[in-house]
Amino acid sequence: DSGVTQTPKHLITATGQRVTLRCSPRSGDLSVYWYQQSLDQGLQFLIHYYNGEERAKGNILERFSAQQFPDLHSELNLSSLELGDSALYFCASNGAGEDTEAFFGQGTRLTVV
Amino acid sequence: GENVEQHPSTLSVQEGDSAVIKCTYSDSASNYFPWYKQELGKRPQLIIDIRSNVGEKKDQRIAVTLNKTAKHFSLHITETQPEDSAVYFCAASPAGTASKLTFGTGTRLQVTL
């Protein structure tokens, strides 16, 4: 167990809908990273938050947004869902020393039908 | 942006043999190179990483080498065991952290008895 908790584990939804994925980082970790893993695109970095502020953006679509709350948990919002958004979404976290190992959660498997 | 190529895509070795996976990257600004192991249906786990100021790093049966001039880095696993069977991903980042990681396409390693 990495200490990073993601909910829900599985999510099935229809095209055009909006979903929210939640991540609770390890206790004390200030950074949260979101990644997408799909058969087409492989593993991709989406976005990085540090202590509530956006630090870096990767290949994140405009239909997707994220935030990190004062209690350091993070949410990834996916809207106007398309079939191609079906993927495994991971979050990871690490501490104030951002050059430390990032620990991954178990992921949320999103299926868009 | 960064492009990371990984070879081979599949690798089958006999137990006790060595396995080598190679990656090349394109962005000379990349300075952090982690390797992740992902077992079927599970989260990626960091197995070793190297920074651009180091040429080689070893941790028991696992080693990573980095050639900054040629922009390539390799994972070496010695005395392979069946539990080493998994998909291995290399990655590169210019941020020195798990932020802005660009991943390779993965190598499926099968260790046979």
HADDOCK unambig.tbl for C-alpha pairs under 7 A between the chains (distance, minus, plus):
assign (segid A and resid 33 and name CA) (segid B and resid 99 and name CA) 6.92 0.50 0.50
assign (segid A and resid 42 and name CA) (segid B and resid 105 and name CA) 6.12 0.50 0.50
assign (segid A and resid 43 and name CA) (segid B and resid 103 and name CA) 6.10 0.50 0.50
assign (segid A and resid 44 and name CA) (segid B and resid 102 and name CA) 6.65 0.50 0.50
assign (segid A and resid 44 and name CA) (segid B and resid 103 and name CA) 6.75 0.50 0.50
assign (segid A and resid 45 and name CA) (segid B and resid 100 and name CA) 6.06 0.50 0.50
assign (segid A and resid 45 and name CA) (segid B and resid 101 and name CA) 5.91 0.50 0.50
assign (segid A and resid 45 and name CA) (segid B and resid 102 and name CA) 6.83 0.50 0.50
assign (segid A and resid 48 and name CA) (segid B and resid 99 and name CA) 6.15 0.50 0.50
assign (segid A and resid 56 and name CA) (segid B and resid 99 and name CA) 6.87 0.50 0.50
assign (segid A and resid 56 and name CA) (segid B and resid 100 and name CA) 6.79 0.50 0.50
assign (segid A and resid 58 and name CA) (segid B and resid 100 and name CA) 6.12 0.50 0.50
assign (segid A and resid 98 and name CA) (segid B and resid 97 and name CA) 5.98 0.50 0.50
assign (segid A and resid 99 and name CA) (segid B and resid 96 and name CA) 6.20 0.50 0.50
assign (segid A and resid 99 and name CA) (segid B and resid 97 and name CA) 4.73 0.50 0.50
assign (segid A and resid 102 and name CA) (segid B and resid 98 and name CA) 6.23 0.50 0.50
assign (segid A and resid 104 and name CA) (segid B and resid 43 and name CA) 6.23 0.50 0.50
assign (segid A and resid 104 and name CA) (segid B and resid 44 and name CA) 6.52 0.50 0.50
assign (segid A and resid 104 and name CA) (segid B and resid 45 and name CA) 6.98 0.50 0.50
assign (segid A and resid 105 and name CA) (segid B and resid 43 and name CA) 6.51 0.50 0.50
assign (segid A and resid 106 and name CA) (segid B and resid 42 and name CA) 6.40 0.50 0.50
assign (segid A and resid 106 and name CA) (segid B and resid 43 and name CA) 5.18 0.50 0.50
assign (segid A and resid 107 and name CA) (segid B and resid 43 and name CA) 6.83 0.50 0.50
